[in-house]
């Protein structure tokens, strides 16, 4: 058995994979693959309708918001957000909390003025910036809720008088959030919601139409809303797998239930890191991510032997990002707590072997 701690594309529920595999051969018993049916067919329209309904239900999306399933990954949203929301003579406020936040603000600079109102770059992003002021004349405030590379996470969202835009790619549906506090939420599916290839966007309708520029159709949120996520051929299979994953999440008790599981997984693993003399955490304790647990060995010579032991135990995807090294255990929704216990037991065994 493999214990998949990969950062992304991340682990998916086994039952979802089985259902998706069947759909590739014979979708809902119609004798055709989901990969070859029309996106305009009643069969796929039912999939998209259910996916949208599940997003609204699981996240308690209020009236006045649209739910989109788009292509191009979260990286395309780095440009779509300012393209649609940042007036040419306006400015946007960004909090720089990691690599992806940095990439988002760089893209925004093509469309207008960007003010970095807080950053943790000087500490290699080991903490979440706090105690900053949001300019009242900003078109919006952009945040990144979880930082996969550095293992930090926003546990509270700041109050803001301007629309809050948040990249939730790596912790979407892992915990409760109040959607009404945000103007726009976007997330690549490939951590907690589905496979790579589709991006979820939840957008408050009344923040659109204020950017005073012509926007090409594919990059225009209003066009995508009017087209019901089908202005062009959507990523049919990725949307199907996302719908099945959201259906799985609902059956488990929804976001509230999975949040409790995620809290338990994170608490168990951080407890072991803190008590184990051979390992240590790398991010500020108060900002530790409950999705991406980053840690290192006290003795660099232990890194390769520990990775070898993990491999022997069926633990995969544990190696840290190339830019920071060490280890990263991504404990997304579909990872069972039993896998976390296997990792903990492996860490304890490693201590016994290296006393």
Secondary structure, 3 states (H helix, E strand, C coil): CCEECCCCCCCCCHHHHHHHHHHHHCHHHCCCCCCCCCCCCHHHHHHHHHHHHHHHHHCCCCCCEEEEEECCHHHHHHHHHHHHHCCCCCEEEEEECCHHHHHHHHHHCCCCEEEEEEECHHHCCCCCCCCCCCCCCCCCEEEECEECCCCEECCCCCCCCCCEEEECCCCCCCCCCCHHHCCEEEEECCCCCCCCCCEEEEEEHHHCCCCCCCCCHHHCHHHHHHCCCCCCCCCHHHHHHHHHHHHHHHHCCHHHHHHHHHHHHHHHHHHHHHHCCCEEECCCHHHECCCEEEEEECCCCHHHHHHHHHHHCCEECCECCCCCCCEEEECCCCCCHHHHHHHHHHHHHHHHHCC
